[in-house]
Amino acid sequence: MNAFYQQFADNIATRQQKQVQLKASGFNSIQPPADIAAVIKDITIQLVRNAVVHGIETPEVRESRGKPVVGKINLSLIELSESYKLMIEDDGNGLDFDAIRARAVQMGYDANDLAQWSEQRLTTLLFKSGFSTREQADDDAGRGVGMDIIQAHIDQMNGQINVDSQAGKYTRMTVKIPKNPVQ
């Protein structure tokens, strides 16, 4: 399964004219029940896609920022006593809160209200159906359906997601799915 995610990331990176190295751990050794495994796979696919498309910069941009031209994505699955923890971190752009605000205004949110929102609250917009900061949709992103799929799965499984980001440095998403989700 680790190789599957690397190939998936490579295919997207090629289409997006980017270079990535994905390091995955835990996916070959941890065996959740089939229903939870399917949810983890769906979430992971969406998160890897987002990391490549939205997180990792083009080689030219990375070089201009003093970064290696190959973007790094770390992906891990850990089994805890009560849950499974999925983590993904990329060394890319970080979240663009100005772009998030601008898109929210286009969707009808009040600009004055948004100016008062914390970065944490702005991050919640990423999980709304139809929300994308991408100007044009392509085969990999821009339709605003990826992150709301993640949120639907997390809600269904009674899980949680945390997002941490620093502009120009990284974005880290941590998902916890209980071993015994109440459905």
Secondary structure as GFF3:
##gff-version 3
##sequence-region A 1 183
A	DSSP	alpha_helix	2	16	.	.	.	ID=ss1
A	DSSP	beta_strand	20	25	.	.	.	ID=ss2
A	DSSP	alpha_helix	34	50	.	.	.	ID=ss3
A	DSSP	pi_helix	51	55	.	.	.	ID=ss4
A	DSSP	alpha_helix	59	64	.	.	.	ID=ss5
A	DSSP	beta_strand	71	79	.	.	.	ID=ss6
A	DSSP	beta_strand	83	90	.	.	.	ID=ss7
A	DSSP	alpha_helix	97	106	.	.	.	ID=ss8
A	DSSP	alpha_helix	111	116	.	.	.	ID=ss9
A	DSSP	alpha_helix	119	124	.	.	.	ID=ss10
A	DSSP	three_ten_helix	125	127	.	.	.	ID=ss11
A	DSSP	alpha_helix	146	156	.	.	.	ID=ss12
A	DSSP	beta_strand	160	166	.	.	.	ID=ss13
A	DSSP	beta_strand	170	178	.	.	.	ID=ss14
###
